[in-house]
Amino acid sequence: MGGVEPEMVPVEVVGVRTHLADDEIVVLLLDPDAALIVPILIGPAEASAIASAQAGIVPPRPMTHDLLRDALLAVGARVGHVEITRLEDGVFHAALVLTTGRRVDARASDAIAVALRFACPVLCSAEVVALAGVEVRPAADEDDLAEFREFLDHVSAQDFETGQEPGPDAGGRGG
């Protein structure tokens, strides 16, 4: 394979989420340096494999990703890291990178599930993060938090007593 290798950035596997409106399941990868989340659409079996590995659940019999890990270990191989390498026509492509340097083509969801079982890093192409990443907006900035703390320092339970008509700025009735 010729050409320049893409720049890879470490990402954190945030977890699996279900988008209720579309009934779709995604695994979320966070690039903390860029403050971007990469959502990858996955199937229910892969979602279960990822979530159970994150929760530390060990099945009584090996599931597919556990079997792959066990087979690799049985022949003396380990996964050093996984890479989400590209995004083509809405499909994420990935690779398991063995400690020997050999690469094994994989679906992104499978690669993530295996990475969690080997406790190895997940890397994502910087280009993929830029293309598919969604900006992470903090819930509140430091100024908002400081203002809220100041409010809490001066508020009392009596300030919230009921039975009084709300004032014009309280969103109550009025004209």
C-alpha positions in Angstrom: 0.0 0.0 0.0 1.6 3.3 -1.0 0.9 6.8 0.0 1.2 8.7 3.2 -0.2 7.2 6.4 -3.1 9.3 7.8 -2.5 11.1 11.0 -4.1 9.1 13.8 -5.4 10.6 17.1 -6.3 8.7 20.3 -10.0 8.6 21.1 -11.9 7.5 24.1 -14.8 5.0 23.8 -17.5 7.0 25.6 -20.1 4.3 25.3 -23.1 3.0 23.4 -26.3 5.1 23.1 -29.6 4.6 21.5 -31.1 7.4 19.4 -34.8 7.0 20.4 -36.3 9.0 17.5 -34.6 6.8 14.9 -34.3 3.7 17.0 -30.6 3.6 15.9 -27.6 2.5 18.1 -24.3 4.4 18.0 -21.0 4.0 19.7 -19.5 7.4 20.6 -15.8 8.1 20.3 -14.4 11.2 21.9 -11.4 13.1 20.7 -10.7 15.1 23.8 -8.1 17.4 22.2 -10.5 18.5 19.4 -13.6 18.3 21.7 -15.3 16.3 19.0 -17.5 13.2 19.3 -17.6 10.7 16.5 -20.8 8.7 16.4 -20.7 5.4 14.6 -23.9 3.6 13.8 -23.7 -0.1 15.0 -25.9 -3.1 15.3 -27.4 -4.4 18.5 -25.0 -7.4 18.8 -22.0 -5.1 18.5 -23.6 -2.6 20.9 -24.0 -5.4 23.4 -20.4 -6.6 22.9 -19.0 -3.1 23.5 -21.3 -2.3 26.5 -20.6 -5.6 28.2 -16.8 -5.2 27.8 -17.0 -1.6 29.2 -19.0 -2.9 32.2 -16.5 -5.7 32.8 -19.1 -8.4 32.3 -17.6 -11.8 31.5 -20.1 -14.1 29.8 -20.2 -17.8 31.0 -19.2 -18.9 27.5 -17.1 -16.7 25.1 -19.0 -14.5 22.7 -17.5 -13.8 19.3 -15.2 -11.0 20.3 -14.0 -12.9 23.4 -13.4 -15.9 21.1 -11.3 -13.8 18.8 -9.3 -12.5 21.7 -8.8 -16.0 23.1 -7.7 -17.4 19.7 -5.2 -14.6 19.1 -3.7 -15.1 22.6 -3.6 -18.9 22.0 -1.3 -18.4 19.0 0.8 -15.8 20.9 -0.6 -12.7 19.2 -1.9 -9.5 20.8 -3.8 -6.5 19.4 -1.6 -3.5 20.1 -4.2 -0.9 19.1 -7.0 -0.5 16.7 -7.4 2.2 14.1 -10.6 3.8 12.6 -8.9 4.5 9.2 -11.5 6.0 6.9 -15.1 6.9 6.2 -16.4 6.0 2.8 -20.0 6.3 1.7 -21.1 6.5 5.3 -19.2 3.3 6.3 -16.4 3.5 8.8 -13.4 1.2 8.0 -11.0 0.0 10.7 -8.0 -2.3 11.4 -6.7 -4.4 14.2 -3.0 -3.6 14.5 -1.2 -6.6 16.1 1.9 -6.1 18.2 3.8 -7.8 15.3 2.9 -4.9 13.1 0.4 -7.0 11.0 -2.9 -5.4 10.2 -6.3 -7.1 10.0 -9.2 -5.4 8.3 -12.2 -5.0 10.5 -15.5 -3.2 10.9 -15.2 -0.3 13.3 -17.7 -1.7 15.8 -15.8 -5.1 15.9 -12.5 -3.3 16.2 -13.7 -1.3 19.1 -15.2 -4.4 20.8 -11.8 -6.2 20.4 -9.8 -3.2 21.6 -11.9 -3.1 24.8 -11.1 -6.8 25.4 -7.4 -6.2 25.0 -7.5 -2.9 26.9 -5.6 -1.3 24.0 -5.8 2.2 22.5 -8.4 3.1 19.9 -7.0 5.6 17.3 -9.0 7.4 14.7 -7.9 9.1 11.6 -7.8 12.9 12.2 -9.5 13.3 8.8 -12.4 11.0 10.0 -12.7 13.0 13.2 -12.8 16.2 11.2 -15.4 14.8 8.8 -17.7 12.9 11.2 -17.0 14.6 14.5 -19.7 16.6 16.3 -18.7 19.4 18.6 -18.9 18.7 22.3 -20.5 21.7 24.0 -19.9 21.8 27.8 -23.1 22.1 29.8 -21.7 25.2 31.5 -18.6 27.2 31.4 -16.7 28.4 34.5 -18.4 31.8 34.6 -21.8 30.1 34.6 -20.7 27.8 37.4 -19.3 30.7 39.4 -22.6 32.6 39.0 -24.6 29.5 40.1 -22.4 29.0 43.1 -22.9 32.6 44.1 -26.7 32.1 43.8 -26.6 29.0 46.0 -24.6 30.9 48.6 -27.4 33.5 49.0 -30.6 31.5 48.4 -32.7 29.9 51.2 -35.6 27.5 51.2 -38.0 30.4 51.9 -37.1 31.9 48.6 -39.0 28.9 47.0 -42.1 28.9 49.2 -45.4 28.4 47.3 -48.7 30.1 47.7 -47.6 33.5 46.3 -48.6 34.7 42.9 -45.6 34.7 40.6 -44.2 38.1 39.6 -44.2 39.4 36.0 -40.7 38.0 35.4 -41.5 34.5 36.7 -43.4 33.3 33.6 -46.7 33.1 35.4 -50.1 34.5 34.5 -50.5 38.2 33.7 -50.8 40.5 31.0 
